[in-house]
């Protein structure tokens, strides 16, 4: 076995131009995973209590906080959520009273 053949044109890519890399002067832009998430609908006080999108209560707060009252579909979702939480409460209260 002999030595590996050398490529003639590779020499210019091995060393940076003028002894420095032209890309070194630009700042590195790091992208965090949070940059790909939507707006956070959780209020600051709920975040201080430890709620985030990964907890059950935090997910409901984030859903309710992300609703836009200008959109009809969002208002319908808000009413459905209100009924879904109010009906069991009212049934439980009426059952305990009678």
N, C-alpha and C positions, 0 to 999 in steps of 0.2 A: 504494500500500500504506500502510496506516495502522499505528498502534501495536497491539500484541497486546492482547487484552482481559485484564484482570486478574481473578483469582479472589478473591472477597471473603473467603472463609474461610481462605485460606492464610497470612494474616498471623500467626495464633496459632502456627503450626508453624515459622515462620521463626526466631523468637527463643525461647530457652529461658525457662522460668518463673523469674521473679525474677532474671534475669541469669546464671543458672548452669544447668548440665545436671544433672538428678538422677541420671544414670547414671555421672557422674564419680567418685562416692565409692566405688563398688563396685570391688574389684580385678579386673583382667582375668585370666581363667583361660585359660591357653594349653594346648592339647592337642598333645602331641608324637606323632609317628607311632609311637614305641615303646610308647605306651600301648595300642595296639591289638594288639600282639603277645602271644603266650602266654608262660607262664613260661619263663625261659631255663634250659635243662637243661645248659648248658656250665659246668663248674667254673671257679673263679677262676684256677687255675694254667693251665688250657688257654686261657683268654681272654688271660692274660699272654703266652702263646706266639704269639698272633695268630690263634687259631682262632675262627671265628664261624659262624653259620648259612650264610654265603655260600661257605665253602670245603667241599670234599668231606669232608675229615676232620672238620671242625667240625660238618657236618651229621650225620655218623654219631654223633659224641659227643653232640650235642643230642638225637638220637633215643633213644640209649641212656639218657641222663640224664633224659629225660622219661617213661620207663616207670615204671609204678606196680606194685610187686610184689603188691599186694592184688587186682589184676584178673587174671582168668584169661587174657584175650586178650593182655595185656601180657606175661605169662609165656611164652605160646606164641611171641610175636614174639621174645622174648629167646632162647629155645631155637633158633628158626630162624636167628637171627643167629649164634649160637654155632656151629651146624652149618655155616652158609655160610662162616664164616671158618676153622673148624678142619679141614674136609675137604680143601680145597686144600693146606693146610699139611702135613697127614699124608701126602697123596699125594706131595707134593714130597720129603718126608723119606724115605719108603720107596723112591721112585724113585732117589734119590741113594745109598742104602745098598746096593741090589741091582743 
